Amino acid sequence: MENIHYFHRPTISESLGNAWYTMKKYFLWLFLAVIISGIFQGPPNYSFEFDKGIVAVPLVVFLVILGIVVFLFIKPVFSFGSSMMFVEAVRDQKPNLRWLVSGFQKNYLNIVLAHLLQVAIIGIGFVALIIPGIVLACRLSFVPYLVMDKELDPIQAVEESWRMTRGFGWTIFGLAILSFFIAIVGLLCLFVGIFPAIIVIRASFASLYQAILTEKNMGATESVVEEVVTQ
């Protein structure tokens, strides 16, 4: 793998700045990634009028089960793949559209299990108390990147995300809060503004991931050098 030189600091402002640059340069690729992955973002919300007959009941059950299957076994592939496209973009590399479906060909089990583990852990945190859920959501936000970028298994991805985000929890939380307002502004811009807003939001998190990854790697390299010098 080629060495990636990434000089942005892991801050909210620099992550957003790099996200804006990334969106302008790779808009069409990232727009397509948002559109395709957005189709599978969650279980469909089906609503039917049951007074039309008992026949509607098995149909509702079937569609609900279908939605759950899509959410658990199809959505993660497109979601994780599009996340990797954003990582490539913030590295100033042309995003590869094959990432959107590559998970069906390789690494599929790790993607599905990592998604399930991430959702389960965060869900338990929110059920227990809201604050633990928020903390877990922030600390495990890098799981998709690590599964795709480093090809880690689900347990390794969760552990590594927890390690990487140590000391950056407030930064991730602050970026998430700011992302909410960016999305609101996008919706107010005749609705179509939501697409650039989503691209900026996702690119900013990918930028933060890459900046933290670089900082951690540089710190590890410096520690090794110091250890060698002192020996």
Secondary structure, 3 states (H helix, E strand, C coil): CCCCCCCCCCCHHHHHHHHHHHHHHCHHHHHHHHHHHHCCCCCCCCCCCHHHCCCHHHHHHHHHHHHHHHHHHCHHHHHHHHHHHHHHHHCCCCCCCCHHHHCCCCCHHHHHHHHHHHHHHHHHHHHHCHHHHHHHHHHCCCHHHHHHHCCCCHHHHHHHHHHHCCCCHHHHHHHHHHHHHHHHHHHHCCCCCHHHHHHHHHHHHHHHHHHHHHHHHHHHHHHHHHHHHHC
